[in-house]
Amino acid sequence: MKAIVYTSNTGTTREYAELLGHHTGLPVYSLKEAKDMISNGVEIIYLGWIMASKVQGYDKASKQYKVKAVCGVCMGATGSQIKEIRAKNHISEKTAVFSMQGGFDISKLHGIYKMMMTIMIKTAGKGLAEKTDRTPDEDVMLDMMLHGANHVGGENLKNVLDWYNSEIDKA
Ligand SMILES: Cc1cc2nc3c(=O)[nH]c(=O)nc-3n(C[C@H](O)[C@H](O)[C@H](O)COP(=O)(O)O)c2cc1C
């Protein structure tokens, strides 16, 4: 693995990329920066924020680099949505897939993304608020929608770090 490459909109994916860089010692680049910093075809770990199960920037990254692991940063719980992420992004079984809970801050959104999430809060948020048997994960999600939150934390990188260390041992 030569680098960590990421696409972030409001900053939480960048925070995870930097944390992962800190723990692995790998250099960290945004997908834009990576163009000038690493050669095509090198092995990378890719992180992108999730929009409707699509890992933003993954299509482009997978054409340029050998993506060994994909990390989707989302509002959902860490470790959730793995099957959907793999299917929706056509990620082969050879590539590891992880998800990490990021954050939500409507004040950092603009244009179409702000409109989409305003509607989402009114529909999905209202549905969750009215639900009487919310799971703990749904409580967290509702709180994020209503008040905003940042759940970035090193503990959410455990699975990806375990995978990384096992890859290093194999090499
Ligand atoms: C337009 C839009 C759509 C989103 N769709 C999803 C989604 O389908 N599932 C999910 O868990 N989170 C979804 N999110 C939440 C983001 O993935 C989450 O806020 C993430 O932490 C953003 O990463 P960033 O700070 O790097 O931009 C969506 C956010 C936006 C703005």
The ligand as an SDF file (V2000), in Angstrom:
LIG
                    3D

 31 33  0  0  0  0  0  0  0  0999 V2000
  -26.7720   14.5990   -0.1480 C   0  0  0  0  0  0  0  0  0  0  0  0
  -26.3440   13.6590    0.9350 C   0  0  0  0  0  0  0  0  0  0  0  0
  -26.7250   12.3280    0.9100 C   0  0  0  0  0  0  0  0  0  0  0  0
  -26.3400   11.4450    1.9190 C   0  0  0  0  0  0  0  0  0  0  0  0
  -26.7260   10.1310    1.8550 N   0  0  0  0  0  0  0  0  0  0  0  0
  -26.3690    9.2880    2.8570 C   0  0  0  0  0  0  0  0  0  0  0  0
  -26.7680    7.9200    2.8220 C   0  0  0  0  0  0  0  0  0  0  0  0
  -27.3900    7.4540    1.8790 O   0  0  0  0  0  0  0  0  0  0  0  0
  -26.4430    7.1330    3.8810 N   0  0  0  0  0  0  0  0  0  0  0  0
  -25.7210    7.6070    4.9580 C   0  0  0  0  0  0  0  0  0  0  0  0
  -25.4740    6.8490    5.8900 O   0  0  0  0  0  0  0  0  0  0  0  0
  -25.2970    8.8870    4.9910 N   0  0  0  0  0  0  0  0  0  0  0  0
  -25.6060    9.7450    3.9730 C   0  0  0  0  0  0  0  0  0  0  0  0
  -25.1930   11.0490    4.0040 N   0  0  0  0  0  0  0  0  0  0  0  0
  -24.3780   11.5030    5.1380 C   0  0  0  0  0  0  0  0  0  0  0  0
  -22.8800   11.6370    4.8070 C   0  0  0  0  0  0  0  0  0  0  0  0
  -22.3680   10.4830    4.2120 O   0  0  0  0  0  0  0  0  0  0  0  0
  -22.1180   11.9720    6.0870 C   0  0  0  0  0  0  0  0  0  0  0  0
  -22.5680   13.2290    6.5320 O   0  0  0  0  0  0  0  0  0  0  0  0
  -20.6090   11.9680    5.9380 C   0  0  0  0  0  0  0  0  0  0  0  0
  -20.0220   12.0510    7.2430 O   0  0  0  0  0  0  0  0  0  0  0  0
  -20.1320   13.1350    5.0840 C   0  0  0  0  0  0  0  0  0  0  0  0
  -18.7270   13.0530    4.8960 O   0  0  0  0  0  0  0  0  0  0  0  0
  -17.8530   14.3740    4.6840 P   0  0  0  0  0  0  0  0  0  0  0  0
  -17.8960   15.1500    5.9830 O   0  0  0  0  0  0  0  0  0  0  0  0
  -16.4920   13.8830    4.3720 O   0  0  0  0  0  0  0  0  0  0  0  0
  -18.4490   15.1420    3.5620 O   0  0  0  0  0  0  0  0  0  0  0  0
  -25.5500   11.9330    3.0120 C   0  0  0  0  0  0  0  0  0  0  0  0
  -25.1620   13.2730    3.0310 C   0  0  0  0  0  0  0  0  0  0  0  0
  -25.5360   14.1400    2.0150 C   0  0  0  0  0  0  0  0  0  0  0  0
  -25.0910   15.5770    2.0670 C   0  0  0  0  0  0  0  0  0  0  0  0
  1  2  1  0
  2  3  1  0
  2 30  2  0
  3  4  2  0
  4  5  1  0
  4 28  1  0
  5  6  2  0
  6  7  1  0
  6 13  1  0
  7  8  2  0
  7  9  1  0
  9 10  1  0
 10 11  2  0
 10 12  1  0
 12 13  2  0
 13 14  1  0
 14 15  1  0
 14 28  1  0
 15 16  1  0
 16 17  1  0
 16 18  1  0
 18 19  1  0
 18 20  1  0
 20 21  1  0
 20 22  1  0
 22 23  1  0
 23 24  1  0
 24 25  2  0
 24 26  1  0
 24 27  1  0
 28 29  2  0
 29 30  1  0
 30 31  1  0
M  END
$$$$
